[in-house]
Amino acid sequence: MTASFTRGPSDPTVQPVPAAVTEQVDAADSTLHNPRRAVLSLGSNLGNRLETLQGAVDALEDTPGVRVKAVSPVYETEPWGVEPGSQPSYFNAVVVLKTTLPPSSLLERAHAVEEAFHRTRDERWGARTLDVDIVAYADVVSDDPHLTLPHPRAHERAFVLAPWHDVEPGAQVPGRGAVADLLDDITRTGVTGRADLELRLPE
């Protein structure tokens, strides 16, 4: 699978979030005291991939201290680190959150959501029902081996940067630079926008 995609406002598959939805989500922020912004990457290449990603979005919204602010378009991606054709392709998306959880608690919740969808960790680069990674948390830069922030490989992955750019064109990867600039510097082969698929922002 070889494809390229267009980015930014010129991409007809990227639709703005309706104002009424934005207002509703902003109103929900009143329940959070001094929330921080976090960006999470979702991926699935086993089972009903779209349903799994939507389930992950909904589970994150159901987490106390978390409000989902934006959900990216869906991309289909060739698996990393394995022989071509040895695994199904991934569906990938990015979610932007406001949260009062500290990074360690948000990571615990991400792992719990993975486990709810029967994620196993038997093999590095192995196929998986669900992958939930914290890409960035506020402006935190940390080399803690338990949770490195920002994600140590996010700046070189088009399947993270492309959907993130769709929902936050001016976003920065802490310590790495602008998402738009990083995306310009990497290959986009094998990362395809799926205009026929959509994830819903929780109501």
Salt bridges, closest charged atoms under 4 A:
ASP26 OD1 - LYS69 NZ 2.23
ASP29 OD2 - LYS69 NZ 3.21
ASP29 OD2 - LYS98 NZ 3.91
GLU76 OE2 - ARG49 NH1 3.59
GLU76 OE1 - ARG194 NH1 2.64
GLU114 OE2 - ARG119 NH1 3.27
GLU114 OE1 - ARG121 NH2 2.13
ASP131 OD1 - ARG119 NH1 2.93
ASP131 OD2 - ARG128 NH1 3.50
ASP133 OD2 - HIS151 NE2 3.86
GLU156 OE1 - HIS155 NE2 3.88
GLU168 OE1 - ARG37 NH2 2.67
ASP184 OD1 - ARG7 NH2 2.50
ASP184 OD1 - ARG188 NH2 2.96
ASP196 OD2 - ARG194 NH2 2.65
